[in-house]
Amino acid sequence: MRKSKSPALRRFESDMHRLLTILLQRDVEDPMLLGMSLTRFELSDANGQAIAYVHSMLPVEQKEVVRRLNALRPHFMHHLRKALPKKRMPDLVFRWDDALDKTHQVLDTMKGFKSS
């Protein structure tokens, strides 16, 4: 059974999600990364990682997008440290959120059943 997070940890997670969303919209000038949205944000209890899940509705190469975002990690971490002064900031990692792709596949399958 998964232990629930404390209100302070949930608030910190929410603040990081909000700030990263703003940074993605405001600071990223790479044409491949335009239109990226931060779909989920999770703080890992075990190894002190903050996992930011991204997705785009435009056709993009997922591995390259994640690679470029992870290359921008020092920029994001600098701004997060300034905005959220903590003793220990978790390490930020970007990952592709394929949950939306799976959801679209299920919806397309359901539409296929409905039309037949």
Backbone bond lengths (Angstrom), bond angles and torsions (degrees), N, CA, C in turn:
res aa  C-N    CA-C-N  psi(-1)  N-CA   C-N-CA  omega(-1)  CA-C   N-CA-C  phi
1 M - - - 1.444 - - 1.525 109.42 -
2 R 1.299 116.07 134.19 1.456 121.80 -177.33 1.519 110.67 -81.37
3 K 1.328 115.25 131.49 1.460 120.37 -179.86 1.529 109.13 -76.79
4 S 1.341 116.83 136.08 1.459 120.00 -179.55 1.529 109.79 -74.67
5 K 1.316 114.97 151.20 1.460 120.98 -177.83 1.523 110.23 -82.94
6 S 1.297 114.73 150.96 1.466 119.91 178.41 1.525 109.29 -70.17
7 P 1.334 117.55 157.05 1.467 120.14 178.16 1.532 112.82 -58.06
8 A 1.324 117.21 -36.87 1.463 120.12 179.53 1.523 110.96 -66.16
9 L 1.315 117.79 -39.58 1.465 121.91 178.98 1.528 110.84 -69.17
10 R 1.314 116.89 -39.58 1.475 120.00 176.81 1.524 110.85 -64.68
11 R 1.325 117.11 -38.89 1.459 121.58 178.84 1.537 110.15 -66.16
12 F 1.332 117.06 -42.12 1.463 121.81 177.63 1.533 110.12 -62.95
13 E 1.316 116.82 -42.85 1.465 122.46 177.53 1.535 110.28 -60.69
14 S 1.310 116.27 -44.55 1.463 121.86 179.39 1.530 111.47 -64.66
15 D 1.338 116.73 -41.63 1.466 120.73 178.54 1.523 111.16 -63.80
16 M 1.329 117.14 -42.48 1.462 120.65 178.70 1.524 110.72 -64.29
17 H 1.329 116.99 -41.42 1.468 121.51 178.56 1.525 109.80 -60.17
18 R 1.310 116.38 -47.88 1.471 121.46 -178.48 1.524 111.13 -62.43
19 L 1.331 116.90 -46.91 1.468 120.25 -178.67 1.527 112.21 -66.05
20 L 1.319 117.31 -40.19 1.469 119.89 177.80 1.523 111.41 -64.80
21 T 1.316 116.99 -37.96 1.469 120.78 177.48 1.532 109.72 -61.00
22 I 1.321 116.49 -44.31 1.461 120.93 178.78 1.525 110.54 -63.75
23 L 1.333 117.20 -43.53 1.462 120.60 -179.94 1.530 111.51 -63.97
24 L 1.327 116.48 -39.50 1.472 119.74 178.42 1.525 111.19 -62.55
25 Q 1.308 116.74 -39.05 1.460 120.71 -178.63 1.526 111.99 -77.24
26 R 1.322 117.28 -35.97 1.454 121.30 -171.54 1.525 113.98 -91.22
27 D 1.328 118.56 -40.24 1.459 121.40 -168.10 1.527 115.53 -101.68
28 V 1.306 118.37 -17.87 1.468 120.19 -174.62 1.521 109.58 -85.32
29 E 1.336 114.95 122.59 1.462 120.57 -179.85 1.520 112.85 -110.72
30 D 1.311 117.71 -3.88 1.460 121.98 179.73 1.525 109.10 -66.47
31 P 1.342 118.86 122.49 1.474 120.66 -177.77 1.529 113.33 -58.65
32 M 1.325 117.46 -30.94 1.460 119.92 179.68 1.531 111.42 -69.50
33 L 1.328 116.90 -24.48 1.461 121.01 -175.86 1.523 113.53 -97.82
34 L 1.327 116.80 -3.80 1.456 119.26 177.94 1.526 109.64 -67.61
35 G 1.300 116.60 138.87 1.460 120.91 -179.65 1.520 114.02 85.37
36 M 1.338 117.26 4.99 1.468 120.30 176.70 1.516 108.87 -71.01
37 S 1.302 115.95 142.34 1.456 118.71 173.81 1.518 109.34 -125.81
38 L 1.307 114.12 142.30 1.454 122.10 177.62 1.524 106.34 -86.56
39 T 1.325 116.28 107.03 1.459 119.96 -173.07 1.524 113.18 -87.24
40 R 1.331 116.15 -36.60 1.470 120.36 179.89 1.514 108.65 -143.48
41 F 1.316 114.68 156.64 1.461 120.62 176.29 1.515 107.47 -143.71
42 E 1.321 116.48 126.23 1.469 120.46 -177.57 1.512 110.46 -132.20
43 L 1.309 115.28 137.47 1.459 120.84 171.32 1.517 107.45 -96.39
44 S 1.304 116.15 122.97 1.451 121.97 179.55 1.520 108.78 -82.04
45 D 1.325 116.54 130.49 1.465 120.49 -179.88 1.521 111.94 -73.51
46 A 1.312 116.51 -37.38 1.458 121.33 -169.73 1.527 113.90 -70.52
47 N 1.318 117.93 -54.59 1.454 118.82 -169.68 1.531 114.48 -116.36
48 G 1.301 118.67 18.20 1.453 121.33 175.05 1.512 114.59 64.70
49 Q 1.313 116.92 37.85 1.457 121.23 178.12 1.518 110.21 -108.24
50 A 1.316 114.30 146.54 1.454 121.69 171.00 1.522 105.48 -110.08
51 I 1.324 116.61 118.61 1.461 121.40 -176.69 1.520 108.74 -104.90
52 A 1.327 115.26 119.15 1.461 122.19 179.12 1.526 107.81 -105.16
53 Y 1.320 116.78 116.88 1.467 122.22 179.74 1.527 108.57 -94.46
54 V 1.336 115.75 128.04 1.460 120.92 -178.38 1.526 109.98 -119.53
55 H 1.328 114.14 158.17 1.465 120.64 178.84 1.518 108.29 -155.25
56 S 1.310 115.43 155.05 1.456 121.22 176.33 1.516 108.69 -136.43
57 M 1.308 115.81 140.20 1.458 119.87 176.65 1.531 110.67 -81.28
58 L 1.333 116.34 -15.44 1.458 120.97 176.43 1.528 109.50 -83.34
59 P 1.323 117.55 152.01 1.468 118.75 178.26 1.536 110.36 -71.66
60 V 1.315 116.42 117.66 1.462 122.37 179.49 1.527 108.66 -137.68
61 E 1.319 115.13 161.47 1.457 120.39 174.86 1.528 107.56 -83.69
62 Q 1.315 115.70 110.72 1.458 121.22 -170.38 1.529 113.27 -60.68
63 K 1.320 117.53 -45.40 1.468 120.30 -177.72 1.527 111.38 -64.08
64 E 1.313 117.07 -38.34 1.457 120.92 179.65 1.527 110.80 -68.84
65 V 1.318 117.47 -38.76 1.465 121.28 177.59 1.527 109.94 -61.72
66 V 1.318 116.99 -47.35 1.471 121.22 180.00 1.526 109.95 -63.70
67 R 1.330 117.31 -40.75 1.467 120.85 179.21 1.534 110.67 -61.63
68 R 1.325 116.61 -44.51 1.473 120.40 -179.42 1.531 111.80 -67.61
69 L 1.316 117.07 -39.40 1.467 119.25 178.07 1.525 110.90 -65.69
70 N 1.335 116.60 -41.40 1.463 119.24 178.07 1.524 111.18 -66.06
71 A 1.334 117.93 -28.78 1.466 120.96 175.34 1.532 110.96 -68.73
72 L 1.330 117.36 -28.53 1.465 122.09 177.72 1.533 112.85 -85.41
73 R 1.307 116.96 1.29 1.467 122.18 -176.00 1.533 112.90 -53.73
74 P 1.350 120.67 -43.58 1.480 118.52 179.40 1.535 113.05 -58.51
75 H 1.318 116.81 -37.76 1.472 120.63 177.56 1.529 110.47 -62.89
76 F 1.325 116.31 -47.10 1.464 120.45 -179.83 1.527 110.87 -64.13
77 M 1.335 116.63 -43.68 1.463 120.30 -178.75 1.532 111.07 -63.00
78 H 1.316 117.56 -38.39 1.464 121.17 178.17 1.528 110.59 -58.66
79 H 1.325 116.34 -48.02 1.461 120.26 -179.00 1.532 111.83 -69.81
80 L 1.310 117.31 -35.87 1.470 119.71 177.23 1.522 111.03 -65.92
81 R 1.322 116.77 -40.36 1.472 119.99 178.91 1.532 111.48 -64.91
82 K 1.322 116.40 -36.42 1.466 119.61 178.24 1.529 111.02 -69.19
83 A 1.325 116.79 -41.25 1.466 121.06 -175.42 1.522 112.66 -80.14
84 L 1.328 116.64 -32.28 1.467 121.54 -177.35 1.523 109.48 -124.05
85 P 1.308 117.53 80.84 1.469 118.58 -177.74 1.532 111.04 -68.08
86 K 1.289 115.10 108.38 1.466 122.45 177.59 1.514 108.39 -125.67
87 K 1.333 115.85 155.20 1.454 119.18 175.85 1.519 110.61 -62.99
88 R 1.307 114.95 -44.59 1.465 120.25 -175.85 1.527 108.64 -131.58
89 M 1.317 115.58 112.71 1.461 121.61 178.87 1.527 108.41 -92.90
90 P 1.330 117.68 131.48 1.465 118.80 179.07 1.527 111.11 -66.83
91 D 1.326 115.35 152.17 1.456 121.70 178.66 1.528 109.01 -72.07
92 L 1.318 116.39 131.95 1.460 121.99 -176.31 1.525 110.73 -91.55
93 V 1.338 115.61 132.33 1.460 122.21 178.38 1.524 107.76 -133.84
94 F 1.326 116.07 133.77 1.462 120.97 176.78 1.519 109.25 -99.05
95 R 1.334 115.55 139.95 1.464 122.33 175.96 1.523 108.85 -138.81
96 W 1.322 115.13 153.43 1.462 121.11 177.49 1.519 108.73 -78.89
97 D 1.316 117.21 134.41 1.463 122.44 178.52 1.524 108.74 -94.58
98 D 1.321 116.26 100.93 1.462 119.74 -178.44 1.526 112.11 -90.50
99 A 1.324 117.78 2.73 1.466 120.54 179.12 1.533 110.90 -62.88
100 L 1.334 117.25 -36.41 1.467 119.85 178.98 1.521 111.43 -67.54
101 D 1.335 116.65 -38.16 1.462 120.04 177.29 1.528 110.82 -62.28
102 K 1.326 116.22 -42.27 1.464 120.34 179.29 1.529 110.97 -65.37
103 T 1.328 116.50 -38.71 1.461 120.85 178.53 1.524 110.63 -63.20
104 H 1.330 116.72 -42.66 1.468 120.55 178.75 1.531 110.93 -64.12
105 Q 1.329 116.91 -37.18 1.463 120.04 177.98 1.525 110.72 -63.72
106 V 1.327 116.63 -42.29 1.468 120.87 179.28 1.523 110.10 -64.40
107 L 1.340 117.34 -43.81 1.464 120.68 179.22 1.527 111.47 -63.40
108 D 1.333 117.06 -40.73 1.469 120.44 177.72 1.524 110.88 -63.39
109 T 1.324 116.71 -39.49 1.469 120.96 177.68 1.521 110.41 -64.43
110 M 1.321 116.95 -42.44 1.468 120.92 179.61 1.523 110.92 -65.13
111 K 1.340 117.30 -38.50 1.463 120.55 176.87 1.519 110.64 -64.16
112 G 1.329 116.98 -35.97 1.465 121.63 177.45 1.507 111.48 -63.14
113 F 1.337 116.61 -40.04 1.467 120.15 178.47 1.517 110.39 -68.02
114 K 1.318 116.92 -39.30 1.444 122.04 -176.78 1.536 111.85 -66.56
115 S 1.344 115.86 -38.18 1.470 119.50 -177.40 1.532 112.91 -79.25
116 S 1.353 117.98 -16.24 1.464 118.71 -179.17 1.505 113.43 -84.41
